[in-house]
């Protein structure tokens, strides 16, 4: 399944370096490092896409909304509604979480972006996590 990405004015300037689509995978956002190996191209793509998102959000925050030129080349959606989809995250006992408390027995993290099994850490959308023992049921 291919998903087209809407391009902002900043992204249009970088269009020669940003792919116009990506292949939907099981872990679209998650980059896993194991035995010193990871998908470098996937990580580079995620970085470019996140930078384009931040650029767009900063422009909107400053009152610079997308103009007709941008919206005309953007995909359309009809009969739309708010929905939710699965996202890869970590689940387990959280310790020393800055907002949820010292011990959270059934914690679930925000979306997982990077899992470094060599260095035993994870980076979610909001925080780094030190990885302890993996659930042996998995």
C-alpha positions, 0 to 999 in steps of 0.5 A: 500500500502506498501513501502519498505525503502532502508537501508544504512550501518548505517540503516543496523546496526539498522535493528533490530529496524527499520521496513522494511516498513510502511503503507502509510497513509493520513498523512505519515509524520504528527503527530497530538497532540490533547487532549494530545494524539498522535501516539507515534509509528508513531513519533518514526518511523519518527524519525528513518527514518529521522536519517537514511536519515541524516546518508546517506546524511552526508556519501555522503557529506563526499564522502562515496557513497553507494557501490555495496553491498548496491545498490544490496539490494536496490529496482530498478526503471526503466522508471523513471522520476522526479515527484511531489506528494502532501504533507501535509502542512499549508496554511494561512496568515504568519506573521514574516517569516524569509525569506518571509517577515513580512506579507505573505497573501497566504503563504504555509509552507513546509511539516508539520511534527507535529501539536500540537493542545494542545499547538497551534504550528506546526513544518514543515520541516524548521520552528516552527509556532505559530498557530493562528485562524484556517480557519473556512471554514475547 
